[in-house]
Amino acid sequence: KQEVTQIPAALSVPEGENLVLNCSFTDSAIYNLQWFRQDPGKGLTSLLLIQSSQREQTSGRLNASLDKSSGRSTLYIAASQPGDSATYLCAVGGNTPLVFGKGTRLSVIA
Amino acid sequence: NAGVMQNPRHLVRRRGQEARLRCSPMKGHSHVYWYRQLPEEGLKFMVYLQKENIIDESGMPKERFSAEFPKEGPSILRIQQVVRGDSAAYFCASSPETTGTQETQYFGPGTRLLVL
């Protein structure tokens, strides 16, 4: 049974800092891994999707990496801004629908 | 192209009542997934449907919960005789197809159910 863990559960950083969010999964037989952003009381916005054959994906200030063999993914956010404050969810896709971690709640302080 | 639509956005029910949550997938999408997010928890898969078929309902409670995706109209998640523990955000997602490789799922804004 796939389990997804996100560390840290919460993170507070000053504006401008670069930061890394971590995601680990127990079953390496995955098809893809997605990072989502969730704002309070809102739905999910897909940030990056990494297929199992890929090592990383980049979008603007975001870079996500995937290491299937070690069961890990990282989301790197460069030059953080207060608007980046949200909960970031990692989700793994395999033979079953997405399995989510509990998320990392990020606060970027101006 | 409108995104995934869910209604209502907020729903208040008293214990014992029925809750009906609706999801209209993105245009051209024939696969619908329902997830539940309990307070301070991650999203948990409930059920996966294609038009007129339930493909995987392994995450759905055996009692009081049912889901359908008719040939015409939205997908419906139905909760009978709601209890306080059903209070959660219910998210719907859709994808164009699944051929053994998961396509990106597009999520709706969710329905927040509060049971009094």
Chai-1 contact restraints between the chains, C-beta under 6 A:
chainA,res_idxA,chainB,res_idxB,connection_type,confidence,min_distance_angstrom,max_distance_angstrom,comment,restraint_id
A,Y31,B,T101,contact,1.0,0.0,6.0,A-B,restraint_1
A,Y31,B,Q102,contact,1.0,0.0,6.0,A-B,restraint_2
A,N32,B,Q102,contact,1.0,0.0,6.0,A-B,restraint_3
A,G43,B,F107,contact,1.0,0.0,6.0,A-B,restraint_4
A,G43,B,G108,contact,1.0,0.0,6.0,A-B,restraint_5
A,G43,B,P109,contact,1.0,0.0,6.0,A-B,restraint_6
A,G43,B,G110,contact,1.0,0.0,6.0,A-B,restraint_7
A,L44,B,F107,contact,1.0,0.0,6.0,A-B,restraint_8
A,L49,B,T104,contact,1.0,0.0,6.0,A-B,restraint_9
A,G93,B,Q102,contact,1.0,0.0,6.0,A-B,restraint_10
A,P97,B,Y33,contact,1.0,0.0,6.0,A-B,restraint_11
A,P97,B,F45,contact,1.0,0.0,6.0,A-B,restraint_12
A,P97,B,Y48,contact,1.0,0.0,6.0,A-B,restraint_13
A,F100,B,G42,contact,1.0,0.0,6.0,A-B,restraint_14
A,F100,B,L43,contact,1.0,0.0,6.0,A-B,restraint_15
A,G101,B,G42,contact,1.0,0.0,6.0,A-B,restraint_16
A,K102,B,G42,contact,1.0,0.0,6.0,A-B,restraint_17
